Amino acid sequence: MKTLLMSIVGLLAVAVIGFPLNPSFTSEAVRDYKTRADAGDAEAQYLYSCALVTRKATSKDLSQAFVYAKKAADQGYERAFRRVGRGYEQGWGVESNAVKATAYYSRFLPWAIKAAEQGDANAQLDLWRVYSNGDGVTRDEVEAVKWLRKAAERGHAGAQICLGLSHELGEGVEQSYKEAAKWFRKAAAQGDAWAQYRLGEMYRDGSGDKKDEIEAVKWFRKAAEQGMELAQCNLGTMYYYGVGGLRKDETEAVKWWQKAAKQKYMLAQYALGVMYANGKGVGKNEVEAANWYRKAAEQGCTLAQNNLGVMYQFGKGVEKDEIKAIQWFKKAAEQWDLKACMNLFWFTLIRYWIVSVILLVLVCGGLFTLLIKWTRKRKMCEAG
């Protein structure tokens, strides 16, 4: 049951934040790229642009990504040409312009092909993206995987992760968890935090070579110590349940959840709210509980939205406010959170029970009157 719960949390994590299009970015790395990008470093501008584009990217993220990619391209950084071209083609952060998209692709492709053929792993990875997306060329999965595998075999950690993900999902290659784990392991051995995190999940769930929670803890810890918030949250969860050779330690669980929560990871924020509300691993503090529930709720966490509604309903950690309680219950219920649906139903029923009773009496009275009239009319017809 514990493993199942942790697996569900892991899947929620992926759904929440999305796989990065370049999975090697940690929060700390992104901050470093931003600092160097603002100082005018063209490579950092390109990398920061890549880091902003995840599968959960907002329109604001895409706009910023385009701006930084354009800055890098304007300095002649070749890898940025493809990203600027794709921005113009898709209208990501800029108005669509097919002519400009073609122009940037035309500048990028000759350089990428030449560099890739000379063994440049970054260019090989870029060509995988080109042929996967059809950026200025006809989409070709076979050609795409050819270049991705070349980059991975040259030891490019990002390519190894992408090849691992391709095998995990069966995109362009045979679906194989064993092959996925093999490539994640190669990238993890190079110190890539995302690969370490994914390898930890595969050991935890038994979806790669074998189920081994001790190995899972080992890889989660390596990624967590590099600042990977998903790994920090998972490590906290394993301490909370005392699995993977760890002694159950709620204080240690709170420590790792705090690290992830400070990076705005909503599941960790929700977990902290629960711990503060119940005084587990930390002193009971309903104000802090409500604070962490709110942070997670504002990011769309239905569990936190429901719990924050309860806090407002009973005035725990916040001033009692039934209107706000209903608002948070509704937000969670709209996403089909069962607890929120039940809370909304019963809270509304109790709050408006007098009105409900009156309406019920009126409806029943109306039906009874219609029944009497119908009965009398029928008797008159029979008598006539």
C-alpha positions in Angstrom: 0.0 0.0 0.0 2.8 2.4 0.9 4.6 1.7 -2.4 1.4 2.2 -4.3 0.8 5.5 -2.6 4.4 6.7 -3.4 4.0 5.6 -7.0 0.8 7.6 -7.3 2.6 10.6 -5.8 5.4 10.2 -8.4 2.9 10.1 -11.2 1.2 13.2 -9.8 4.5 14.9 -9.8 5.1 14.2 -13.4 1.6 15.4 -14.3 2.1 18.6 -12.2 5.4 19.8 -13.4 5.9 17.9 -16.7 9.0 16.4 -18.0 11.5 19.1 -19.0 12.3 19.0 -22.7 15.9 18.9 -21.5 15.5 16.8 -18.3 19.0 17.7 -16.9 17.9 21.1 -15.5 17.6 21.4 -11.7 16.3 24.5 -10.0 19.8 25.4 -8.9 21.1 25.1 -12.4 18.3 27.2 -13.8 19.1 30.0 -11.3 22.7 29.9 -12.4 21.7 30.0 -16.1 19.5 33.0 -15.4 22.3 34.9 -13.6 24.8 34.3 -16.4 22.2 34.9 -19.1 21.4 38.3 -17.7 25.2 39.0 -17.7 25.2 38.4 -21.5 26.5 34.8 -21.7 25.0 33.5 -25.0 25.2 29.8 -24.1 23.5 30.5 -20.7 20.8 32.5 -22.6 20.1 29.5 -24.8 20.1 27.1 -21.8 17.8 29.3 -19.8 15.5 29.5 -22.7 15.4 25.6 -22.9 14.8 25.4 -19.1 11.7 27.6 -19.4 10.0 25.3 -21.9 8.5 22.4 -20.1 5.2 20.6 -20.9 3.5 22.8 -18.3 5.0 26.0 -19.6 2.7 29.1 -19.5 2.4 31.7 -22.2 4.6 33.9 -20.0 7.3 31.2 -19.8 7.2 30.8 -23.6 7.5 34.5 -24.2 10.6 34.7 -21.9 12.1 31.6 -23.5 11.8 33.2 -26.9 13.4 36.5 -25.7 16.4 34.7 -24.3 16.8 32.4 -27.3 16.7 35.5 -29.6 19.4 37.2 -27.5 21.6 34.1 -27.9 20.9 33.9 -31.6 21.7 37.6 -32.1 25.1 36.8 -30.6 25.6 34.1 -33.2 25.1 31.1 -31.0 24.1 28.5 -33.6 22.0 26.2 -31.3 19.6 29.0 -30.6 18.7 29.4 -34.3 16.5 26.3 -34.1 14.7 27.5 -31.0 14.0 30.9 -32.5 12.8 29.3 -35.7 10.4 27.1 -33.8 9.2 30.1 -31.8 8.3 31.9 -35.0 6.8 28.7 -36.5 4.6 27.8 -33.5 3.9 31.3 -32.3 5.5 30.5 -28.9 6.1 33.9 -27.2 6.0 35.8 -30.5 3.6 36.3 -33.4 3.8 33.4 -35.9 5.9 34.2 -39.0 6.6 31.4 -41.5 9.2 33.4 -43.4 11.3 34.2 -40.3 10.9 30.6 -39.1 12.3 29.3 -42.4 15.1 31.8 -42.3 16.3 30.7 -38.9 16.0 27.0 -39.8 18.0 27.6 -42.9 20.8 29.1 -40.7 20.6 26.3 -38.2 20.4 23.1 -40.3 23.7 23.3 -42.3 25.7 24.0 -39.1 23.9 21.2 -37.1 24.4 18.6 -39.8 28.1 19.4 -40.3 28.7 19.5 -36.5 26.8 16.3 -35.9 28.7 14.4 -38.6 31.9 15.6 -37.0 30.7 14.0 -33.7 29.3 17.0 -31.8 26.9 15.4 -29.4 25.0 18.6 -28.8 24.4 19.0 -32.5 23.3 15.3 -32.7 20.8 15.9 -29.9 19.5 19.0 -31.7 19.0 17.0 -34.9 17.0 14.5 -33.0 14.7 17.4 -32.0 14.7 18.7 -35.6 13.5 15.4 -37.1 11.2 14.6 -34.2 9.3 17.9 -34.5 9.7 18.5 -38.2 11.6 21.8 -37.7 12.2 22.9 -41.2 12.3 19.3 -42.5 9.9 16.4 -42.9 9.3 14.5 -39.7 11.3 11.3 -39.6 11.4 9.2 -36.5 14.0 6.8 -37.8 16.4 9.6 -38.6 15.6 11.3 -35.3 16.4 8.2 -33.2 19.6 7.6 -35.2 21.0 11.0 -34.1 19.7 10.6 -30.5 21.4 7.2 -30.2 24.7 8.7 -31.6 24.6 11.4 -29.0 23.7 9.0 -26.2 26.5 6.6 -27.2 29.0 9.5 -27.1 28.1 10.0 -23.4 25.8 13.0 -23.7 23.7 12.8 -20.4 20.8 14.7 -21.8 20.6 12.4 -24.9 20.9 9.3 -22.6 17.9 10.6 -20.6 15.9 11.3 -23.7 16.6 7.9 -25.1 15.6 6.4 -21.8 12.3 8.3 -21.9 11.8 7.2 -25.5 12.2 3.6 -24.5 10.0 4.1 -21.4 7.2 5.5 -23.5 7.8 3.6 -26.7 8.2 6.7 -28.8 10.2 6.0 -32.0 11.8 2.9 -30.4 10.7 -0.4 -28.9 9.0 0.1 -25.5 11.3 -1.4 -22.9 11.6 -0.4 -19.2 14.9 -2.4 -19.0 16.4 -0.3 -21.8 15.1 2.8 -20.2 16.7 2.0 -16.9 20.0 1.2 -18.8 20.2 4.7 -20.3 19.0 6.4 -17.1 21.7 4.6 -15.2 24.4 5.8 -17.6 23.2 9.5 -17.2 22.8 9.0 -13.4 26.4 7.8 -13.2 27.5 11.1 -14.7 25.8 12.9 -11.9 22.6 14.0 -13.7 20.0 14.8 -11.1 16.9 14.1 -13.3 18.3 10.7 -14.3 19.1 9.8 -10.7 15.5 10.7 -9.8 14.0 8.6 -12.6 16.3 5.7 -11.7 15.2 5.9 -8.1 11.6 5.7 -9.2 12.2 2.7 -11.3 13.9 0.9 -8.4 11.1 1.9 -6.1 8.4 0.7 -8.4 10.2 -2.3 -9.8 9.6 -1.1 -13.4 13.3 -1.5 -14.6 15.5 -4.4 -13.6 14.1 -5.2 -10.2 12.3 -3.7 -7.2 14.9 -2.5 -4.7 13.8 0.3 -2.3 17.3 0.6 -0.8 18.7 1.4 -4.3 15.7 3.8 -4.7 16.7 5.7 -1.6 20.3 5.8 -2.7 19.4 7.5 -6.0 16.8 9.8 -4.6 19.3 11.0 -2.1 21.9 11.7 -4.8 19.4 13.8 -6.8 17.9 15.4 -3.6 21.4 16.6 -2.5 21.7 18.3 -5.9 18.5 20.3 -5.3 16.0 18.1 -7.3 12.7 18.9 -5.7 10.9 15.8 -6.8 13.6 13.6 -5.3 13.6 15.7 -2.1 9.9 15.1 -1.8 10.2 11.3 -2.6 13.0 11.0 0.0 10.9 12.7 2.6 8.0 10.3 1.8 10.3 7.3 2.3 11.5 8.6 5.6 7.9 9.2 6.6 6.9 5.6 5.9 10.3 4.1 7.0 11.0 2.1 3.8 14.1 1.4 1.7 16.2 0.6 4.8 15.3 3.9 6.5 14.1 4.2 10.0 10.7 5.9 10.2 11.6 9.5 11.0 9.0 12.2 10.7 11.4 15.0 11.6 13.7 13.9 8.7 10.7 13.7 6.4 9.7 17.3 7.3 13.3 18.4 6.6 13.3 17.1 3.0 9.7 18.3 2.3 10.7 21.8 3.5 13.6 21.8 0.9 11.2 20.8 -1.9 8.4 23.2 -0.6 10.8 26.2 -0.7 11.2 25.4 -4.4 7.4 25.8 -4.8 6.8 22.1 -5.3 3.1 21.8 -4.4 3.0 18.2 -3.2 5.7 18.9 -0.6 3.8 22.1 0.4 0.7 20.0 0.9 2.7 17.4 2.9 4.1 20.2 5.2 0.5 21.5 5.7 -0.5 18.0 6.9 2.5 17.7 9.3 1.9 21.2 10.8 -1.8 20.5 11.2 -1.2 17.2 13.1 2.0 18.1 14.9 4.0 15.4 13.2 7.8 15.9 12.9 7.3 19.5 13.9 5.4 21.5 16.5 1.6 21.7 15.8 0.9 25.0 14.2 -2.5 25.5 12.4 -1.5 28.9 11.1 1.6 27.4 9.4 -0.6 24.5 8.2 -3.1 26.9 6.5 -0.2 28.8 5.0 1.3 25.7 3.3 -2.1 24.5 2.3 -2.7 27.8 0.6 0.6 27.7 -1.3 -0.3 24.3 -2.7 -3.9 25.1 -3.2 -3.1 28.2 -5.3 -1.0 25.9 -7.6 -4.1 23.6 -8.1 -3.5 20.8 -5.6 -7.0 19.5 -4.9 -5.9 17.8 -1.6 -4.7 21.2 -0.3 -7.8 23.0 -1.6 -10.1 20.7 0.3 -8.0 20.9 3.5 -7.9 24.7 3.3 -11.7 24.7 2.9 -11.9 22.7 6.1 -9.7 25.2 7.9 -11.9 28.0 6.8 -15.1 26.0 7.7 -14.0 25.5 11.3 -11.7 28.6 11.7 -8.5 26.6 12.3 -5.4 28.6 11.5 -7.5 31.2 9.8 -10.5 33.4 10.6 -13.7 31.3 10.2 -15.2 32.2 6.8 -17.9 29.9 5.3 -17.9 31.7 2.0 -14.1 31.0 1.5 -14.6 27.4 2.7 -17.2 26.9 -0.1 -15.0 28.5 -2.6 -12.1 26.1 -1.9 -14.3 23.1 -1.7 -15.7 24.1 -5.2 -12.2 24.5 -6.7 -11.3 21.0 -5.5 -14.7 19.5 -6.4 -14.4 20.9 -10.0 -11.4 18.6 -10.3 -13.4 15.7 -9.0 -11.8 15.5 -5.6 -14.2 13.1 -3.8 -13.6 14.5 -0.3 -14.2 18.0 -1.5 -17.4 16.9 -3.3 -18.7 15.3 -0.1 -17.6 18.3 2.1 -19.3 20.7 -0.3 -22.5 18.6 -0.3 -22.8 18.2 3.4 -21.6 21.8 4.2 -24.1 23.3 1.8 -26.9 21.0 3.0 -26.3 21.9 6.7 -25.8 25.6 6.0 -29.0 25.9 4.0 -31.1 23.2 5.9 -33.9 25.6 6.8 -34.3 26.7 3.2 -34.1 23.1 2.1 -36.8 22.0 4.5 -39.1 24.9 3.4 -38.5 24.1 -0.2 -39.1 20.4 0.4 -42.4 21.2 2.3 -43.6 23.5 -0.6 -42.7 20.9 -3.2 -44.4 18.1 -1.3 -47.4 20.3 -0.6 -47.7 21.2 -4.2 -47.6 17.6 -5.3 -50.2 16.7 -2.7 -52.5 19.4 -3.9 -52.1 18.3 -7.5 -52.8 14.7 -6.4 -56.1 15.8 -4.7 -57.2 17.8 -7.7 -56.5 14.9 -10.0 -58.4 12.5 -7.8 -61.4 14.7 -7.6 -61.4 15.3 -11.3 -61.3 11.5 -11.9 -64.2 10.9 -9.5 -66.3 13.5 -11.3 -65.6 11.9 -14.7 -66.6 8.5 -13.3 -69.8 9.9 -11.8 -70.7 11.7 -15.1 
